[in-house]
Amino acid sequence: MRLILASASPRRSELLRQLGVGFQCDPADIDESPRPGEQPEDYVARMAREKAEAVSVRYTDPGFAVLAADTTVVMAGEILGKPRDHFHGLSMLERLSGRTHSVFTAICLAGPDGARGDVVATRVSFLPLTRRVCEAYLATEEPWDKAGAYAIQGLGGAFVRSIEGSYSNVVGLPLSETWQLLAANGVPTVLER
């Protein structure tokens, strides 16, 4: 089974390489707008499924499977996507400051036998952040393509007091659940060879 990763994320590629999976990247291009009233878990599950389906139509050979993922940060029930501009990023970081939020990542594997997926949640607690620290962080390149305007695997990891759950989930691809999904659907990792 040949694997296609429906993502251009270098973080997801790096995590998938940790499993020893051979794959190629073919990013999905879909509308990622949440629907009115859509719950965060439902939103990420829909996004991962739609990304997998959008890419899988380009690989009709039964020897292919498409893995897609979507990650979002949720504070008090509100989905915090990627920052649109400086003020939006500042607003997100100030909301996360000194509080606990959730990070949801959905994974979906589409193959010859249909699509299967999972949603993983992790709770992340931030230290209190001053406006000066938020401004300094926003002056870097790091927060701009990240849900919630921070990268736990980079400089933004300094803001994290604690996490409850999967670290790799916060980075963008929950390794344990991804490994189980791939193994259960005939996509070999280095652990099954």
Backbone bond lengths (Angstrom), bond angles and torsions (degrees), N, CA, C in turn:
res aa  C-N    CA-C-N  psi(-1)  N-CA   C-N-CA  omega(-1)  CA-C   N-CA-C  phi
1 M - - - 1.461 - - 1.537 107.94 -
2 R 1.321 117.20 123.00 1.464 121.69 177.68 1.519 108.88 -93.17
3 L 1.330 116.06 136.59 1.456 121.68 -174.29 1.519 111.19 -105.36
4 I 1.332 114.77 135.18 1.461 123.20 173.48 1.524 106.61 -113.65
5 L 1.315 117.26 128.87 1.463 121.86 174.73 1.522 107.44 -96.80
6 A 1.324 116.65 116.63 1.467 122.31 -177.05 1.524 109.79 -84.03
7 S 1.334 115.30 59.31 1.459 120.53 -176.14 1.521 109.81 -159.28
8 A 1.318 115.97 148.64 1.457 121.65 172.63 1.527 110.58 -102.81
9 S 1.331 117.35 4.97 1.462 121.80 -175.47 1.530 111.39 -69.00
10 P 1.321 117.61 119.84 1.466 119.13 175.75 1.535 112.08 -64.09
11 R 1.320 116.86 -28.40 1.468 120.39 178.96 1.525 110.55 -68.07
12 R 1.321 117.56 -43.96 1.471 120.07 178.54 1.526 110.57 -65.76
13 S 1.319 117.17 -40.54 1.464 120.05 177.73 1.527 110.88 -60.95
14 E 1.315 116.44 -43.97 1.462 120.67 -179.73 1.528 111.23 -62.74
15 L 1.320 117.04 -43.29 1.460 120.46 179.17 1.526 111.24 -65.71
16 L 1.322 117.11 -41.10 1.461 120.30 179.46 1.536 110.72 -65.25
17 R 1.325 116.76 -36.80 1.472 120.35 176.30 1.528 111.03 -61.38
18 Q 1.320 117.75 -31.27 1.468 120.73 178.93 1.527 111.40 -61.06
19 L 1.328 116.87 -27.13 1.459 120.76 178.36 1.532 112.06 -83.35
20 G 1.324 116.34 -3.73 1.452 119.84 179.47 1.511 113.12 70.52
21 V 1.320 116.21 33.63 1.460 121.61 -178.57 1.528 108.61 -97.49
22 G 1.333 116.61 132.24 1.450 119.96 170.61 1.522 108.58 -79.39
23 F 1.325 117.61 133.91 1.461 120.39 -178.90 1.517 110.04 -158.62
24 Q 1.319 115.09 165.35 1.454 121.19 170.01 1.520 107.65 -127.91
25 C 1.331 116.24 153.97 1.461 121.50 -178.15 1.527 110.51 -96.86
26 D 1.304 114.90 137.22 1.458 122.39 174.69 1.527 106.04 -148.32
27 P 1.339 117.49 89.50 1.471 120.78 -173.47 1.522 113.38 -63.71
28 A 1.309 114.34 146.51 1.462 121.88 175.05 1.518 109.17 -86.23
29 D 1.320 115.97 149.00 1.460 121.84 176.13 1.517 107.38 -124.98
30 I 1.335 115.85 95.35 1.463 120.86 -177.32 1.530 109.34 -131.46
31 D 1.314 116.01 165.16 1.466 121.96 172.97 1.532 107.60 -74.75
32 E 1.325 116.42 121.56 1.462 120.30 -176.70 1.527 112.81 -103.88
33 S 1.310 117.25 24.01 1.467 120.84 -179.97 1.523 110.74 -75.23
34 P 1.333 116.81 132.86 1.466 118.69 173.20 1.526 110.45 -67.54
35 R 1.322 115.65 149.35 1.462 120.70 175.77 1.526 108.79 -84.88
36 P 1.330 117.50 150.68 1.464 119.42 179.38 1.536 110.58 -56.25
37 G 1.321 115.71 129.64 1.458 121.73 177.75 1.518 115.06 76.63
38 E 1.315 118.17 1.74 1.465 121.30 -178.09 1.529 110.45 -70.64
39 Q 1.320 116.27 129.76 1.458 121.55 178.83 1.530 110.16 -72.65
40 P 1.333 118.29 147.36 1.465 120.98 -176.67 1.531 113.89 -54.20
41 E 1.337 117.86 -43.39 1.472 120.32 179.63 1.524 110.79 -63.36
42 D 1.333 116.51 -39.41 1.460 120.70 178.88 1.527 110.81 -68.75
43 Y 1.329 115.40 -37.68 1.467 120.56 -179.96 1.533 110.74 -62.71
44 V 1.334 118.23 -51.50 1.472 119.36 -177.55 1.522 110.92 -66.53
45 A 1.338 117.96 -35.95 1.464 120.60 177.76 1.530 110.36 -63.86
46 R 1.321 116.53 -42.14 1.469 120.22 177.97 1.520 110.96 -65.25
47 M 1.335 116.79 -42.73 1.465 120.03 -179.48 1.528 111.02 -61.90
48 A 1.331 117.49 -46.69 1.468 120.62 179.98 1.528 110.55 -62.18
49 R 1.331 116.32 -43.79 1.473 119.86 179.53 1.532 111.24 -63.59
50 E 1.337 117.22 -45.52 1.466 120.38 -179.15 1.525 111.83 -65.40
51 K 1.326 117.08 -36.78 1.473 120.01 176.45 1.528 110.07 -64.84
52 A 1.329 116.82 -46.04 1.465 120.75 -179.86 1.523 110.77 -61.84
53 E 1.317 116.63 -43.29 1.461 120.41 -178.96 1.529 111.52 -67.91
54 A 1.341 116.96 -39.51 1.467 120.59 -179.39 1.526 111.35 -62.53
55 V 1.311 117.02 -37.44 1.464 120.62 -179.14 1.525 110.96 -83.72
56 S 1.322 118.33 -35.58 1.469 120.66 -175.26 1.527 112.91 -64.11
57 V 1.343 118.27 -24.29 1.466 119.46 177.80 1.526 111.65 -66.93
58 R 1.346 117.19 -16.75 1.463 121.01 177.54 1.532 112.16 -87.24
59 Y 1.358 116.29 -7.27 1.472 121.38 -177.59 1.527 108.44 -129.70
60 T 1.309 116.38 81.38 1.463 120.68 -174.46 1.526 112.87 -85.96
61 D 1.334 117.57 -11.53 1.468 121.04 176.97 1.533 108.81 -64.90
62 P 1.347 118.71 133.64 1.467 120.47 -178.63 1.528 114.17 -66.02
63 G 1.323 118.08 -5.82 1.459 120.86 178.46 1.514 113.87 -86.27
64 F 1.348 116.90 6.71 1.462 121.09 -178.92 1.527 111.28 -114.60
65 A 1.321 115.07 147.17 1.468 122.11 169.57 1.527 107.07 -132.64
66 V 1.330 116.49 146.01 1.461 121.91 -178.51 1.526 108.92 -116.79
67 L 1.336 115.40 124.03 1.457 121.99 176.72 1.517 109.11 -104.31
68 A 1.323 116.18 127.58 1.461 121.69 176.54 1.517 108.89 -128.14
69 A 1.324 115.39 155.69 1.465 120.85 178.23 1.515 109.34 -145.74
70 D 1.312 115.27 156.75 1.456 121.12 174.25 1.521 107.86 -146.11
71 T 1.325 115.41 136.05 1.463 121.56 -177.87 1.512 109.52 -123.89
72 T 1.325 116.49 138.22 1.453 119.90 173.63 1.521 109.98 -141.52
73 V 1.308 114.10 153.81 1.464 122.91 176.27 1.524 106.69 -102.61
74 V 1.331 115.68 136.88 1.466 120.48 -177.25 1.528 109.29 -127.99
75 M 1.324 115.11 125.67 1.461 121.72 177.05 1.516 108.15 -123.43
76 A 1.322 115.73 119.83 1.469 121.46 178.36 1.527 111.33 52.09
77 G 1.335 116.06 42.89 1.449 121.61 176.55 1.516 115.24 81.46
78 E 1.329 118.31 -4.85 1.466 121.82 -178.81 1.523 110.55 -100.20
79 I 1.333 115.27 131.95 1.460 121.71 177.41 1.521 108.99 -75.43
80 L 1.337 115.43 123.75 1.460 120.90 175.22 1.523 107.51 -105.74
81 G 1.299 116.69 105.69 1.462 120.69 -179.07 1.512 111.38 -81.71
82 K 1.312 115.94 -149.95 1.466 121.63 177.55 1.526 108.12 -81.64
83 P 1.326 117.19 145.32 1.472 119.04 -178.59 1.522 111.97 -66.89
84 R 1.326 115.97 133.99 1.470 121.87 179.40 1.520 111.23 -78.53
85 D 1.339 115.47 -34.96 1.467 120.77 -177.71 1.534 107.73 -158.81
86 H 1.324 115.27 -177.23 1.469 121.28 -176.28 1.532 111.66 -57.84
87 F 1.310 117.76 -46.80 1.462 120.71 -175.74 1.523 111.99 -68.67
88 H 1.322 116.62 -35.32 1.455 120.28 176.38 1.532 109.87 -66.15
89 G 1.333 116.99 -43.60 1.468 121.34 177.14 1.520 111.54 -62.05
90 L 1.322 116.89 -43.04 1.459 121.16 178.69 1.522 110.71 -62.29
91 S 1.323 116.90 -42.94 1.456 121.26 178.31 1.533 111.09 -59.80
92 M 1.335 117.04 -42.86 1.468 120.28 179.87 1.521 110.87 -64.88
93 L 1.320 117.61 -48.12 1.463 120.10 -178.61 1.527 111.26 -62.27
94 E 1.318 117.60 -38.66 1.464 120.74 177.67 1.523 111.37 -66.23
95 R 1.328 117.88 -34.44 1.474 120.89 176.71 1.526 111.41 -68.97
96 L 1.339 117.00 -37.03 1.461 121.26 -178.56 1.532 111.85 -77.01
97 S 1.304 117.47 -23.37 1.469 123.23 -175.42 1.530 112.53 -55.00
98 G 1.338 115.51 123.22 1.457 121.48 175.53 1.515 114.95 70.05
99 R 1.328 117.39 11.88 1.461 120.80 -175.87 1.523 111.10 -127.54
100 T 1.326 115.20 171.90 1.456 121.96 177.53 1.521 109.04 -108.32
101 H 1.317 115.51 134.58 1.465 121.12 178.30 1.523 108.88 -129.93
102 S 1.303 115.58 171.92 1.466 121.80 178.30 1.515 109.82 -111.79
103 V 1.327 114.67 146.29 1.459 121.45 172.70 1.523 106.51 -120.13
104 F 1.333 115.50 123.96 1.459 121.83 178.29 1.522 108.76 -111.34
105 T 1.312 116.25 131.37 1.460 121.10 170.07 1.516 107.75 -125.44
106 A 1.332 114.64 129.98 1.462 120.71 173.43 1.517 107.43 -105.95
107 I 1.341 115.18 140.40 1.454 121.25 172.72 1.518 107.53 -119.88
108 C 1.323 115.95 147.67 1.461 120.82 178.79 1.521 107.93 -144.72
109 L 1.308 116.06 131.16 1.459 122.76 176.60 1.521 108.11 -114.34
110 A 1.339 116.20 116.57 1.464 121.79 178.49 1.519 108.31 -107.25
111 G 1.311 115.19 127.01 1.460 120.30 -179.24 1.508 110.65 -146.82
112 P 1.325 116.19 -165.53 1.460 119.86 -176.95 1.529 113.87 -62.09
113 D 1.332 117.18 -22.67 1.466 120.68 -178.89 1.525 112.88 -99.94
114 G 1.330 117.69 17.68 1.458 120.64 179.89 1.513 112.00 104.31
115 A 1.330 115.93 -165.43 1.467 122.33 -177.16 1.520 109.87 -116.03
116 R 1.325 115.07 137.19 1.468 121.78 177.50 1.521 107.83 -133.56
117 G 1.324 115.98 149.56 1.459 117.46 -178.76 1.508 113.51 -158.43
118 D 1.316 113.86 -176.08 1.453 121.83 -178.00 1.529 107.43 -156.19
119 V 1.322 116.12 155.33 1.462 122.18 173.55 1.523 107.64 -122.69
120 V 1.327 115.78 131.11 1.462 122.20 -177.61 1.524 108.46 -118.63
121 A 1.329 116.42 137.12 1.465 121.51 -179.92 1.525 110.09 -118.65
122 T 1.327 115.82 140.83 1.459 123.16 175.69 1.518 107.58 -134.43
123 R 1.328 116.20 138.65 1.471 120.62 176.31 1.522 108.31 -99.83
124 V 1.333 115.32 132.96 1.462 122.28 -176.29 1.527 108.33 -125.22
125 S 1.336 116.64 128.56 1.470 121.38 177.74 1.522 109.42 -108.86
126 F 1.327 115.55 128.48 1.460 122.50 179.30 1.519 111.21 -96.64
127 L 1.312 116.05 148.35 1.459 121.99 166.53 1.532 108.19 -69.77
128 P 1.326 118.05 159.94 1.472 118.77 171.90 1.538 108.94 -64.90
129 L 1.317 116.75 136.42 1.463 122.16 -178.86 1.523 109.82 -116.81
130 T 1.320 116.84 134.02 1.464 119.76 174.61 1.521 109.01 -79.01
131 R 1.300 115.75 161.23 1.466 119.48 177.17 1.524 110.14 -61.48
132 R 1.341 117.01 -37.05 1.464 121.02 179.39 1.522 111.02 -60.55
133 V 1.339 116.75 -42.66 1.467 120.78 178.59 1.528 110.30 -65.08
134 C 1.326 116.97 -43.55 1.474 120.70 178.35 1.523 110.79 -60.24
135 E 1.321 116.77 -44.48 1.467 121.05 179.48 1.528 110.80 -63.33
136 A 1.326 117.09 -42.11 1.464 121.04 179.57 1.533 110.28 -63.23
137 Y 1.326 116.69 -40.60 1.464 120.03 179.38 1.527 110.72 -66.94
138 L 1.319 116.57 -41.46 1.461 120.51 179.33 1.525 112.43 -67.49
139 A 1.320 117.74 -17.56 1.467 121.27 176.50 1.527 111.66 -78.45
140 T 1.342 117.22 -8.77 1.460 120.88 176.01 1.529 108.89 -90.50
141 E 1.323 116.47 172.66 1.461 121.23 177.71 1.536 112.27 -81.93
142 E 1.321 117.12 -13.63 1.460 121.50 -167.46 1.531 116.87 -61.85
143 P 1.322 120.18 -45.13 1.472 118.38 -168.69 1.521 116.31 -79.45
144 W 1.321 119.50 -6.69 1.457 120.24 -163.21 1.516 116.00 -75.75
145 D 1.297 119.14 -24.40 1.478 118.01 177.68 1.521 110.66 -117.43
146 K 1.330 115.49 30.51 1.464 120.87 -176.23 1.529 110.57 -118.63
147 A 1.327 115.53 135.63 1.468 120.18 173.12 1.521 108.73 -60.96
148 G 1.316 116.77 134.29 1.456 121.05 -179.67 1.511 113.97 78.48
149 A 1.319 117.77 0.22 1.471 124.40 176.69 1.526 113.54 66.72
150 Y 1.355 116.80 30.67 1.463 118.08 174.35 1.519 110.57 -151.74
151 A 1.334 114.57 157.01 1.463 121.51 177.79 1.525 108.12 -121.43
152 I 1.324 116.82 112.42 1.463 120.94 -178.31 1.521 111.21 -64.61
153 Q 1.338 117.90 -28.77 1.455 121.64 -177.63 1.524 112.26 -83.52
154 G 1.323 117.56 -0.77 1.458 121.76 -179.41 1.524 110.59 -121.77
155 L 1.320 114.66 -146.77 1.462 121.47 -179.96 1.530 111.54 -58.66
156 G 1.334 116.76 -33.66 1.465 120.82 179.16 1.518 113.20 -61.85
157 G 1.328 117.82 -19.26 1.462 120.96 176.06 1.523 112.27 -61.07
158 A 1.335 117.23 -22.87 1.467 120.83 178.04 1.526 111.78 -66.42
159 F 1.324 117.83 -20.13 1.465 121.62 -178.98 1.529 112.25 -81.56
160 V 1.327 116.87 -15.16 1.460 121.78 -170.33 1.523 111.10 -87.43
161 R 1.337 115.15 116.77 1.462 121.12 176.85 1.530 110.02 -78.80
162 S 1.343 116.05 -41.12 1.467 119.56 -179.67 1.520 109.76 -162.07
163 I 1.347 113.80 159.06 1.459 119.11 171.69 1.518 108.22 -131.09
164 E 1.314 114.77 150.55 1.464 122.12 176.71 1.521 106.45 -125.89
165 G 1.330 114.95 102.83 1.455 119.97 -177.65 1.514 111.08 125.00
166 S 1.318 115.59 -156.66 1.460 123.23 -172.90 1.523 112.48 -78.74
167 Y 1.328 115.87 122.32 1.463 121.65 174.63 1.530 110.26 -65.62
168 S 1.350 116.79 -46.01 1.470 119.55 -177.27 1.531 111.35 -63.86
169 N 1.318 117.11 -25.77 1.460 121.35 174.51 1.525 110.22 -60.87
170 V 1.336 117.02 -42.74 1.459 121.16 -179.05 1.529 110.33 -68.29
171 V 1.327 116.78 -33.24 1.463 120.63 177.58 1.529 110.53 -68.66
172 G 1.349 117.43 -32.47 1.450 119.30 175.11 1.515 116.94 138.60
173 L 1.365 117.68 -1.87 1.456 119.72 177.83 1.527 108.63 -155.12
174 P 1.335 118.33 104.70 1.471 119.81 -178.42 1.530 110.29 -68.07
175 L 1.327 116.15 111.47 1.463 120.70 -172.09 1.518 113.68 -63.19
176 S 1.306 118.66 -44.91 1.458 120.99 -176.74 1.526 110.74 -60.57
177 E 1.312 116.51 -49.67 1.460 121.01 -177.96 1.530 111.30 -69.06
178 T 1.334 116.62 -35.38 1.466 120.01 178.17 1.523 110.15 -66.36
179 W 1.315 117.28 -45.52 1.466 121.50 178.29 1.533 110.14 -57.87
180 Q 1.332 116.90 -47.31 1.469 120.35 -179.62 1.529 111.50 -62.91
181 L 1.326 117.24 -41.01 1.466 121.41 179.68 1.529 110.67 -64.23
182 L 1.319 116.98 -45.67 1.462 120.54 179.66 1.527 110.89 -63.99
183 A 1.332 116.95 -48.13 1.468 121.09 -177.76 1.525 111.50 -61.21
184 A 1.322 117.03 -39.87 1.466 120.93 -178.38 1.527 112.53 -70.88
185 N 1.337 116.31 -13.53 1.460 119.79 -176.05 1.530 112.86 -120.62
186 G 1.329 116.02 23.06 1.461 120.40 171.26 1.509 116.64 78.10
187 V 1.343 117.39 16.73 1.459 120.15 175.79 1.530 107.05 -100.60
188 P 1.336 117.32 108.92 1.457 119.35 -174.15 1.527 113.09 -73.67
189 T 1.317 114.85 141.10 1.462 121.61 171.13 1.532 106.04 -111.57
190 V 1.302 116.11 176.62 1.462 120.36 179.08 1.539 110.78 -61.68
191 L 1.305 117.91 -20.30 1.460 122.34 -178.46 1.526 112.70 -80.13
192 E 1.333 117.94 -14.61 1.467 120.97 -179.41 1.529 113.60 -109.48
193 R 1.296 117.92 -3.53 1.480 119.74 -174.70 1.499 112.29 -77.70
